[in-house]
Amino acid sequence: FGQSGNSFHVFDQGQFAKEVLPKYFKHNNMASFVRQLNMYGFRKVVHIEQGGLVKPEKDDTEFQHPYFIRGQERLLENIKRKVTSVSSIKNEDIKVRQDNVTKLLTDIQVMKGKQESMDSKLIAMK
């Protein structure tokens, strides 16, 4: 845990990936682990001091989540994987996409017609 109890640190990513990840995951890839954290709503903590970004100590990466708090184990059940459901897509977004597909198909047909015309002219020139 971090000092305030609402984050955790990975101090040596190489060692963490090599020794810890394989115990709990089917991989030892730090980037995949971070992607998983992001899917569950964890975010990398960026420290801002004296008006600018300060690079953390060597290989120290900190992650936090609103429900990941020392001593508050009951909150852990609120940490859930984010899902994108089809129902969350608005009907107007679907209509816009359909319109875009229709325009694209029309453009392709026009280009195909021009290509066929150019092919005919080329054959006539030969």
Biotite code that builds the C-alpha atoms (Angstrom):
import biotite.structure as struc

atoms = struc.array([
    struc.Atom([0.000, 0.000, 0.000], chain_id="A", res_id=1, res_name="PHE", atom_name="CA", element="C"),
    struc.Atom([0.956, 3.630, -0.486], chain_id="A", res_id=2, res_name="GLY", atom_name="CA", element="C"),
    struc.Atom([1.476, 5.878, 2.531], chain_id="A", res_id=3, res_name="GLN", atom_name="CA", element="C"),
    struc.Atom([-2.128, 7.103, 2.538], chain_id="A", res_id=4, res_name="SER", atom_name="CA", element="C"),
    struc.Atom([-3.513, 3.562, 2.197], chain_id="A", res_id=5, res_name="GLY", atom_name="CA", element="C"),
    struc.Atom([-5.428, 4.176, -1.024], chain_id="A", res_id=6, res_name="ASN", atom_name="CA", element="C"),
    struc.Atom([-2.916, 2.944, -3.588], chain_id="A", res_id=7, res_name="SER", atom_name="CA", element="C"),
    struc.Atom([-0.275, 0.304, -4.189], chain_id="A", res_id=8, res_name="PHE", atom_name="CA", element="C"),
    struc.Atom([3.233, 0.509, -5.616], chain_id="A", res_id=9, res_name="HIS", atom_name="CA", element="C"),
    struc.Atom([5.192, -1.722, -7.953], chain_id="A", res_id=10, res_name="VAL", atom_name="CA", element="C"),
    struc.Atom([8.785, -0.782, -7.143], chain_id="A", res_id=11, res_name="PHE", atom_name="CA", element="C"),
    struc.Atom([10.589, -3.120, -9.553], chain_id="A", res_id=12, res_name="ASP", atom_name="CA", element="C"),
    struc.Atom([8.493, -3.945, -12.608], chain_id="A", res_id=13, res_name="GLN", atom_name="CA", element="C"),
    struc.Atom([10.964, -6.504, -13.946], chain_id="A", res_id=14, res_name="GLY", atom_name="CA", element="C"),
    struc.Atom([11.077, -8.495, -10.734], chain_id="A", res_id=15, res_name="GLN", atom_name="CA", element="C"),
    struc.Atom([7.305, -8.106, -10.241], chain_id="A", res_id=16, res_name="PHE", atom_name="CA", element="C"),
    struc.Atom([6.612, -9.435, -13.748], chain_id="A", res_id=17, res_name="ALA", atom_name="CA", element="C"),
    struc.Atom([9.047, -12.300, -13.345], chain_id="A", res_id=18, res_name="LYS", atom_name="CA", element="C"),
    struc.Atom([8.179, -13.458, -9.833], chain_id="A", res_id=19, res_name="GLU", atom_name="CA", element="C"),
    struc.Atom([4.694, -12.256, -8.884], chain_id="A", res_id=20, res_name="VAL", atom_name="CA", element="C"),
    struc.Atom([2.604, -12.166, -12.065], chain_id="A", res_id=21, res_name="LEU", atom_name="CA", element="C"),
    struc.Atom([3.078, -15.865, -13.005], chain_id="A", res_id=22, res_name="PRO", atom_name="CA", element="C"),
    struc.Atom([1.745, -16.866, -9.573], chain_id="A", res_id=23, res_name="LYS", atom_name="CA", element="C"),
    struc.Atom([-1.612, -15.187, -10.210], chain_id="A", res_id=24, res_name="TYR", atom_name="CA", element="C"),
    struc.Atom([-1.912, -14.820, -13.996], chain_id="A", res_id=25, res_name="PHE", atom_name="CA", element="C"),
    struc.Atom([-1.240, -16.949, -17.063], chain_id="A", res_id=26, res_name="LYS", atom_name="CA", element="C"),
    struc.Atom([1.458, -14.492, -18.150], chain_id="A", res_id=27, res_name="HIS", atom_name="CA", element="C"),
    struc.Atom([4.388, -12.439, -16.905], chain_id="A", res_id=28, res_name="ASN", atom_name="CA", element="C"),
    struc.Atom([3.712, -9.362, -19.029], chain_id="A", res_id=29, res_name="ASN", atom_name="CA", element="C"),
    struc.Atom([3.606, -6.064, -17.097], chain_id="A", res_id=30, res_name="MET", atom_name="CA", element="C"),
    struc.Atom([1.740, -4.266, -19.901], chain_id="A", res_id=31, res_name="ALA", atom_name="CA", element="C"),
    struc.Atom([-1.002, -6.913, -19.806], chain_id="A", res_id=32, res_name="SER", atom_name="CA", element="C"),
    struc.Atom([-1.235, -6.535, -16.031], chain_id="A", res_id=33, res_name="PHE", atom_name="CA", element="C"),
    struc.Atom([-1.609, -2.748, -16.346], chain_id="A", res_id=34, res_name="VAL", atom_name="CA", element="C"),
    struc.Atom([-4.283, -3.253, -19.029], chain_id="A", res_id=35, res_name="ARG", atom_name="CA", element="C"),
    struc.Atom([-6.157, -5.547, -16.610], chain_id="A", res_id=36, res_name="GLN", atom_name="CA", element="C"),
    struc.Atom([-5.865, -2.941, -13.850], chain_id="A", res_id=37, res_name="LEU", atom_name="CA", element="C"),
    struc.Atom([-7.315, -0.321, -16.192], chain_id="A", res_id=38, res_name="ASN", atom_name="CA", element="C"),
    struc.Atom([-10.232, -2.612, -17.086], chain_id="A", res_id=39, res_name="MET", atom_name="CA", element="C"),
    struc.Atom([-11.080, -2.770, -13.389], chain_id="A", res_id=40, res_name="TYR", atom_name="CA", element="C"),
    struc.Atom([-10.888, 1.003, -12.970], chain_id="A", res_id=41, res_name="GLY", atom_name="CA", element="C"),
    struc.Atom([-7.414, 1.307, -11.448], chain_id="A", res_id=42, res_name="PHE", atom_name="CA", element="C"),
    struc.Atom([-5.438, 4.324, -12.612], chain_id="A", res_id=43, res_name="ARG", atom_name="CA", element="C"),
    struc.Atom([-1.757, 5.153, -12.544], chain_id="A", res_id=44, res_name="LYS", atom_name="CA", element="C"),
    struc.Atom([-0.984, 7.860, -9.993], chain_id="A", res_id=45, res_name="VAL", atom_name="CA", element="C"),
    struc.Atom([0.869, 10.828, -11.459], chain_id="A", res_id=46, res_name="VAL", atom_name="CA", element="C"),
    struc.Atom([2.573, 13.057, -8.911], chain_id="A", res_id=47, res_name="HIS", atom_name="CA", element="C"),
    struc.Atom([2.663, 16.771, -9.601], chain_id="A", res_id=48, res_name="ILE", atom_name="CA", element="C"),
    struc.Atom([5.027, 18.835, -7.501], chain_id="A", res_id=49, res_name="GLU", atom_name="CA", element="C"),
    struc.Atom([6.304, 22.405, -7.876], chain_id="A", res_id=50, res_name="GLN", atom_name="CA", element="C"),
    struc.Atom([4.234, 23.035, -10.987], chain_id="A", res_id=51, res_name="GLY", atom_name="CA", element="C"),
    struc.Atom([5.728, 20.261, -13.079], chain_id="A", res_id=52, res_name="GLY", atom_name="CA", element="C"),
    struc.Atom([5.731, 16.532, -13.452], chain_id="A", res_id=53, res_name="LEU", atom_name="CA", element="C"),
    struc.Atom([8.300, 14.881, -11.246], chain_id="A", res_id=54, res_name="VAL", atom_name="CA", element="C"),
    struc.Atom([9.642, 11.548, -12.397], chain_id="A", res_id=55, res_name="LYS", atom_name="CA", element="C"),
    struc.Atom([9.007, 8.939, -9.699], chain_id="A", res_id=56, res_name="PRO", atom_name="CA", element="C"),
    struc.Atom([11.865, 7.077, -8.113], chain_id="A", res_id=57, res_name="GLU", atom_name="CA", element="C"),
    struc.Atom([13.461, 4.463, -10.350], chain_id="A", res_id=58, res_name="LYS", atom_name="CA", element="C"),
    struc.Atom([10.872, 1.995, -11.627], chain_id="A", res_id=59, res_name="ASP", atom_name="CA", element="C"),
    struc.Atom([8.268, 2.954, -9.000], chain_id="A", res_id=60, res_name="ASP", atom_name="CA", element="C"),
    struc.Atom([4.745, 2.791, -10.401], chain_id="A", res_id=61, res_name="THR", atom_name="CA", element="C"),
    struc.Atom([1.731, 3.581, -8.225], chain_id="A", res_id=62, res_name="GLU", atom_name="CA", element="C"),
    struc.Atom([-1.898, 2.610, -8.909], chain_id="A", res_id=63, res_name="PHE", atom_name="CA", element="C"),
    struc.Atom([-5.107, 3.646, -7.160], chain_id="A", res_id=64, res_name="GLN", atom_name="CA", element="C"),
    struc.Atom([-8.821, 2.897, -7.214], chain_id="A", res_id=65, res_name="HIS", atom_name="CA", element="C"),
    struc.Atom([-11.611, 4.651, -5.262], chain_id="A", res_id=66, res_name="PRO", atom_name="CA", element="C"),
    struc.Atom([-12.597, 1.331, -3.633], chain_id="A", res_id=67, res_name="TYR", atom_name="CA", element="C"),
    struc.Atom([-9.063, 0.106, -2.896], chain_id="A", res_id=68, res_name="PHE", atom_name="CA", element="C"),
    struc.Atom([-8.470, 1.441, 0.628], chain_id="A", res_id=69, res_name="ILE", atom_name="CA", element="C"),
    struc.Atom([-6.422, -0.089, 3.454], chain_id="A", res_id=70, res_name="ARG", atom_name="CA", element="C"),
    struc.Atom([-8.682, -1.614, 6.095], chain_id="A", res_id=71, res_name="GLY", atom_name="CA", element="C"),
    struc.Atom([-11.804, -1.314, 3.936], chain_id="A", res_id=72, res_name="GLN", atom_name="CA", element="C"),
    struc.Atom([-11.990, -4.876, 2.578], chain_id="A", res_id=73, res_name="GLU", atom_name="CA", element="C"),
    struc.Atom([-15.805, -4.621, 2.250], chain_id="A", res_id=74, res_name="ARG", atom_name="CA", element="C"),
    struc.Atom([-15.294, -2.075, -0.552], chain_id="A", res_id=75, res_name="LEU", atom_name="CA", element="C"),
    struc.Atom([-13.366, -4.566, -2.704], chain_id="A", res_id=76, res_name="LEU", atom_name="CA", element="C"),
    struc.Atom([-16.617, -6.121, -3.961], chain_id="A", res_id=77, res_name="GLU", atom_name="CA", element="C"),
    struc.Atom([-17.295, -2.808, -5.743], chain_id="A", res_id=78, res_name="ASN", atom_name="CA", element="C"),
    struc.Atom([-14.219, -3.236, -7.937], chain_id="A", res_id=79, res_name="ILE", atom_name="CA", element="C"),
    struc.Atom([-15.687, -4.737, -11.085], chain_id="A", res_id=80, res_name="LYS", atom_name="CA", element="C"),
    struc.Atom([-14.541, -5.174, -14.632], chain_id="A", res_id=81, res_name="ARG", atom_name="CA", element="C"),
    struc.Atom([-15.897, -2.490, -16.916], chain_id="A", res_id=82, res_name="LYS", atom_name="CA", element="C"),
    struc.Atom([-18.060, -3.818, -19.714], chain_id="A", res_id=83, res_name="VAL", atom_name="CA", element="C"),
    struc.Atom([-19.331, -2.108, -22.821], chain_id="A", res_id=84, res_name="THR", atom_name="CA", element="C"),
    struc.Atom([-22.817, -3.331, -23.515], chain_id="A", res_id=85, res_name="SER", atom_name="CA", element="C"),
    struc.Atom([-24.646, -3.022, -26.798], chain_id="A", res_id=86, res_name="VAL", atom_name="CA", element="C"),
    struc.Atom([-27.491, -1.307, -24.947], chain_id="A", res_id=87, res_name="SER", atom_name="CA", element="C"),
    struc.Atom([-25.169, 1.561, -24.052], chain_id="A", res_id=88, res_name="SER", atom_name="CA", element="C"),
    struc.Atom([-24.763, 2.474, -27.725], chain_id="A", res_id=89, res_name="ILE", atom_name="CA", element="C"),
    struc.Atom([-27.270, 5.171, -28.643], chain_id="A", res_id=90, res_name="LYS", atom_name="CA", element="C"),
    struc.Atom([-29.661, 4.652, -31.562], chain_id="A", res_id=91, res_name="ASN", atom_name="CA", element="C"),
    struc.Atom([-28.457, 7.892, -33.161], chain_id="A", res_id=92, res_name="GLU", atom_name="CA", element="C"),
    struc.Atom([-24.863, 6.572, -33.084], chain_id="A", res_id=93, res_name="ASP", atom_name="CA", element="C"),
    struc.Atom([-26.004, 3.450, -34.900], chain_id="A", res_id=94, res_name="ILE", atom_name="CA", element="C"),
    struc.Atom([-27.842, 5.581, -37.509], chain_id="A", res_id=95, res_name="LYS", atom_name="CA", element="C"),
    struc.Atom([-24.724, 7.725, -38.057], chain_id="A", res_id=96, res_name="VAL", atom_name="CA", element="C"),
    struc.Atom([-22.633, 4.584, -38.527], chain_id="A", res_id=97, res_name="ARG", atom_name="CA", element="C"),
    struc.Atom([-25.176, 3.124, -40.954], chain_id="A", res_id=98, res_name="GLN", atom_name="CA", element="C"),
    struc.Atom([-25.161, 6.381, -42.921], chain_id="A", res_id=99, res_name="ASP", atom_name="CA", element="C"),
    struc.Atom([-21.350, 6.291, -43.051], chain_id="A", res_id=100, res_name="ASN", atom_name="CA", element="C"),
    struc.Atom([-21.377, 2.697, -44.305], chain_id="A", res_id=101, res_name="VAL", atom_name="CA", element="C"),
    struc.Atom([-23.977, 3.539, -46.950], chain_id="A", res_id=102, res_name="THR", atom_name="CA", element="C"),
    struc.Atom([-21.911, 6.515, -48.171], chain_id="A", res_id=103, res_name="LYS", atom_name="CA", element="C"),
    struc.Atom([-18.788, 4.367, -48.262], chain_id="A", res_id=104, res_name="LEU", atom_name="CA", element="C"),
    struc.Atom([-20.542, 1.668, -50.309], chain_id="A", res_id=105, res_name="LEU", atom_name="CA", element="C"),
    struc.Atom([-21.851, 4.303, -52.721], chain_id="A", res_id=106, res_name="THR", atom_name="CA", element="C"),
    struc.Atom([-18.358, 5.781, -53.111], chain_id="A", res_id=107, res_name="ASP", atom_name="CA", element="C"),
    struc.Atom([-16.953, 2.312, -53.793], chain_id="A", res_id=108, res_name="ILE", atom_name="CA", element="C"),
    struc.Atom([-19.564, 1.682, -56.496], chain_id="A", res_id=109, res_name="GLN", atom_name="CA", element="C"),
    struc.Atom([-18.719, 5.022, -58.157], chain_id="A", res_id=110, res_name="VAL", atom_name="CA", element="C"),
    struc.Atom([-14.992, 4.208, -58.056], chain_id="A", res_id=111, res_name="MET", atom_name="CA", element="C"),
    struc.Atom([-15.645, 0.734, -59.433], chain_id="A", res_id=112, res_name="LYS", atom_name="CA", element="C"),
    struc.Atom([-17.600, 2.259, -62.333], chain_id="A", res_id=113, res_name="GLY", atom_name="CA", element="C"),
    struc.Atom([-14.771, 4.711, -63.087], chain_id="A", res_id=114, res_name="LYS", atom_name="CA", element="C"),
    struc.Atom([-12.219, 1.860, -62.960], chain_id="A", res_id=115, res_name="GLN", atom_name="CA", element="C"),
    struc.Atom([-14.270, -0.193, -65.416], chain_id="A", res_id=116, res_name="GLU", atom_name="CA", element="C"),
    struc.Atom([-14.560, 2.833, -67.721], chain_id="A", res_id=117, res_name="SER", atom_name="CA", element="C"),
    struc.Atom([-10.790, 3.412, -67.569], chain_id="A", res_id=118, res_name="MET", atom_name="CA", element="C"),
    struc.Atom([-10.176, -0.295, -68.275], chain_id="A", res_id=119, res_name="ASP", atom_name="CA", element="C"),
    struc.Atom([-12.433, -0.114, -71.366], chain_id="A", res_id=120, res_name="SER", atom_name="CA", element="C"),
    struc.Atom([-10.646, 3.013, -72.657], chain_id="A", res_id=121, res_name="LYS", atom_name="CA", element="C"),
    struc.Atom([-7.254, 1.400, -72.062], chain_id="A", res_id=122, res_name="LEU", atom_name="CA", element="C"),
    struc.Atom([-8.271, -1.712, -73.970], chain_id="A", res_id=123, res_name="ILE", atom_name="CA", element="C"),
    struc.Atom([-9.598, 0.469, -76.841], chain_id="A", res_id=124, res_name="ALA", atom_name="CA", element="C"),
    struc.Atom([-6.282, 2.394, -76.935], chain_id="A", res_id=125, res_name="MET", atom_name="CA", element="C"),
    struc.Atom([-4.271, -0.834, -77.176], chain_id="A", res_id=126, res_name="LYS", atom_name="CA", element="C"),
])
